[in-house]
Amino acid sequence: MKKLILCCALVCIGSTALAFTNDRAGFSIEINGETIPYKLFSVFLLPGEQFTIKSDTSLLITGEGMKILISEPKNWKLQAPAKPGAYQANIKDLYGNKMHLNVLVLTPISEKKGEYLNGYRIGNYPMKPLNGNPIYNRPKGFFEVTEANKDLQLSPHFTLNQFLCKQAGDFPKYVIVRSLLLLKLEYLLEKVNQNGFEIDTFGFISGYRTPYYNKMIKNVPYSRHVYGGAADIYISSNGSGGMEDLNKDGTIDEKDVSVFYNIVEGEFSKPSYDKYKGGLGFYRKNSRHNGFIHVDVRGWKARW
């Protein structure tokens, strides 16, 4: 067993999301069944958890705090660090193309005391998964968010801070985000830009929700938000904090939500969208917001 070569210990942190580009690395990797084509991405793992990185091209991987278990050119097996926190692996191919992978090591759920994890109120997950479906298993752990790392860039256009639960409380906070949701949001952001809306990220109404907060707002206990697999989002390029007048009729209303909704729905029948199938919800303007859509990665079609 060999240790990985020590490299830059800094995670990719930025105060704002990056300007929109495709941000492809020039090669793709596969981690635990998810194909990742981006120059920057993040995975959430338990302390000491083993994971594989595969590719169609030969790779060289260096990183911080991780161990190599298998180091074949196109097939690597690594072990995450034992201590929760943010680490980085640097990956490159034979042509000099590079990818940075944030390895975000979770605090195990077993460390939760009652409803609290280090003073942050998580609440309680349902004892059994809905209809026995494993996507409703409670998370194995949560990533600790601090004032110092809250702006960590999870993917080219989305930051950790965007997914934090809206409940009141000081740092540390805790969050979980499914890698497939990050990939879906990057996919949809690219499609929105192709449809003429030049934005570098989505506005967020809600990302992760703790079961405590989810219950407090009277949402269903099996909401995909509490499992890190959903986001309520809108399109805004002017920093207004709400949906823009997308159809340019001088009024912000449900017609603008429809524009965004229809872009997403238009992807449903495409083979490239198969792995992203899930819920799509339509929410009209009210006294608190200008309207938004809900997207998730539950694996089957659901509409409301």
GIURUR-V386762 format. One record per pair of residues at least 6 apart in sequence whose ideal C-beta (glycine too) atoms are under 6 Angstrom apart, sorted by the first residue. I is the first residue (numbers start at 0). GAP is how many residues later the second one is. Records with the same first field share a line. If there is no record, write none. Layout:
I = GAP  GAP
This chain:
0 = 66
1 = 66
2 = 64
3 = 58  59  62  64
4 = 57
6 = 55  83
8 = 55
10 = 75  77  91  141
11 = 28  88  141
12 = 138  139
13 = 137  139
14 = 136
16 = 140  142  183  184
17 = 138
18 = 181
19 = 173  180
22 = 15  16  133
23 = 13
24 = 14  72  74
25 = 71
26 = 30  66  70
27 = 7  9
28 = 7  24  26
29 = 24
30 = 12  22
31 = 19
33 = 145
37 = 118
38 = 60
39 = 60  116
40 = 60  114
41 = 60  62  112
42 = 136
43 = 60  62  99
44 = 35  60
45 = 60  94  95
46 = 35  58
47 = 34
48 = 31
49 = 29
50 = 27
51 = 25
52 = 23
53 = 21
54 = 19
56 = 36
57 = 15  16  36
58 = 32  34
59 = 32
60 = 15  28  30
61 = 28
62 = 26
63 = 23  24
64 = 16  22
65 = 12
66 = 12
68 = 8  10
69 = 7
79 = 23  25
80 = 6  24
83 = 21  23
84 = 20
85 = 18  63
86 = 16
87 = 14
88 = 12  14
89 = 10
90 = 8
91 = 6
103 = 39
105 = 35  36  37
106 = 34  35  37
107 = 33
108 = 32
111 = 10
114 = 6  8
116 = 57
117 = 54
119 = 49  53  54
120 = 91
121 = 88
122 = 87  88  89
123 = 87
124 = 13  86
125 = 95
128 = 7  8
129 = 6  92
135 = 86
138 = 37
141 = 32  34
142 = 32
143 = 28  30
144 = 28  30
145 = 25  26
146 = 24
149 = 10  11
150 = 8  10
151 = 8
152 = 6
153 = 6  28
154 = 27  31
156 = 32  43  44
157 = 27
161 = 42  45
162 = 12  14  44  45
163 = 9  11
164 = 43  44  45  48
166 = 46
174 = 33
175 = 52
176 = 51
177 = 50  51
179 = 117
180 = 48  116
183 = 92  113
191 = 71
194 = 68
196 = 38
198 = 38
201 = 31
202 = 31  33
203 = 29
204 = 27  87
205 = 26
206 = 24
207 = 20
208 = 16  17
210 = 15
213 = 9  12
223 = 6  72  74
228 = 67  68
229 = 66
230 = 64
231 = 60  62
233 = 9  58
234 = 9  25
235 = 8
241 = 47  48
242 = 13  47  48
244 = 7
245 = 10  13
246 = 8  9  12
251 = 38
252 = 32
253 = 30
256 = 25  34
259 = 33
260 = 21  32
263 = 16
266 = 6
276 = 24
277 = 18  19  20
278 = 17  19  23
279 = 23
280 = 13  23
282 = 8  9
283 = 7
284 = 6
